[in-house]
């Protein structure tokens, strides 16, 4: 995702007409108000990182949090306005999205699912007297 963002932010290979047309696009409301944008993006980003740590540690709340933050991000994404990216940037973004989808799918619908459930059962067993 980081590589996709870096590659996408570079305006390599755009014609001057395309760059000028992109500049003439109106700024969406979500991008006009910096504090409003930060109020949405920061908690969503922190939630995503916490969910990723939970996935890494095989916590069931980690995969649930990751799924919900992904869904919320997908709902917010259309309100961010148009984007302009190179073919390479689009390829990196598509690859990162596919890999993230695979991670979430495997956490729910594969043998790894048992590790999430077993991890929580072991914690409950140790917590009981």
C-alpha positions in Angstrom: 0.0 0.0 0.0 2.9 2.4 0.8 4.5 1.6 -2.5 1.2 2.2 -4.3 0.8 5.6 -2.6 4.4 6.7 -3.5 4.1 5.6 -7.1 0.7 7.0 -7.5 1.7 10.4 -6.1 4.3 10.8 -8.9 2.9 12.5 -12.0 5.1 10.5 -14.4 3.8 10.0 -17.9 0.8 12.4 -17.7 0.2 14.8 -20.6 -0.1 18.4 -19.8 -3.7 18.4 -20.9 -4.6 15.5 -18.5 -2.8 17.2 -15.6 -4.6 20.5 -16.4 -8.0 18.7 -16.6 -7.3 17.1 -13.2 -6.4 20.4 -11.7 -9.7 21.9 -12.9 -11.8 19.2 -11.1 -13.7 20.7 -8.1 -12.4 19.7 -4.7 -14.7 17.3 -2.9 -16.1 18.4 0.5 -14.2 15.8 2.3 -10.9 17.2 1.0 -11.9 20.8 1.6 -12.0 20.6 5.4 -8.7 19.4 6.8 -9.8 18.9 10.4 -12.9 17.0 9.3 -10.8 14.8 7.1 -8.2 14.1 9.8 -11.1 13.4 12.2 -12.2 10.6 10.0 -8.8 9.3 8.6 -6.8 9.2 11.9 -9.2 7.0 13.9 -9.7 4.8 10.8 -6.0 4.5 10.3 -5.3 3.7 14.0 -8.2 1.2 14.0 -6.7 -0.5 10.9 -3.2 -0.7 12.5 -4.7 -2.2 15.7 -6.7 -4.7 13.6 -3.5 -5.6 11.7 -1.7 -6.3 15.0 -4.6 -8.4 16.1 -4.5 -10.4 12.9 -0.7 -10.9 13.4 -1.4 -12.2 16.9 -4.3 -14.4 15.8 -6.9 -12.5 17.9 -10.5 -12.9 16.7 -11.1 -9.2 17.4 -8.2 -8.4 15.1 -9.9 -9.9 12.0 -13.3 -8.4 12.9 -11.7 -5.0 13.4 -9.8 -5.3 10.2 -12.9 -6.3 8.3 -15.0 -3.4 9.7 -12.3 -0.8 9.1 -11.9 -2.1 5.5 -15.6 -1.8 4.9 -15.7 1.8 6.4 -12.8 2.8 4.3 -14.5 1.5 1.2 -17.6 3.5 2.1 -15.6 6.7 2.6 -13.4 6.2 -0.5 -16.0 7.5 -3.1 -16.3 10.8 -1.2 -12.6 11.5 -1.7 -13.1 12.6 -5.3 -11.4 11.6 -8.5 -7.8 10.3 -8.6 -5.2 10.3 -11.2 -2.6 7.5 -11.2 -0.1 6.0 -13.6 -0.3 2.4 -14.8 2.4 1.4 -12.4 0.7 3.1 -9.5 -2.6 1.4 -10.4 -0.9 -2.0 -10.6 0.6 -1.6 -7.1 -2.7 -0.4 -5.7 -4.6 -3.3 -7.3 -2.0 -5.8 -6.0 -2.2 -4.5 -2.5 -6.0 -4.6 -2.5 -6.0 -8.2 -3.8 -3.4 -9.2 -1.2 -5.4 -7.6 1.7 -8.6 -9.3 0.4 -6.7 -12.6 0.5 -5.5 -12.0 4.0 -9.0 -11.3 5.3 -10.5 -14.2 3.3 -7.9 -16.6 4.7 -8.5 -15.4 8.2 -12.2 -16.4 8.0 -12.4 -19.3 5.4 -9.3 -21.5 5.8 -7.6 -23.7 8.3 -6.1 -20.5 9.8 -9.6 -19.8 11.1 -9.0 -22.5 13.8 -6.0 -20.6 15.1 -8.1 -17.5 15.8 -10.7 -19.6 17.6 -8.1 -21.8 19.5 -6.2 -18.7 20.6 -9.2 -17.2 22.3 -10.3 -20.5 23.9 -6.8 -20.9 25.4 -7.0 -17.4 26.9 -10.4 -18.1 28.4 -9.1 -21.4 29.9 -6.2 -19.6 31.6 -8.4 -16.8 32.9 -10.8 -19.1 34.7 -9.9 -20.2 38.2 
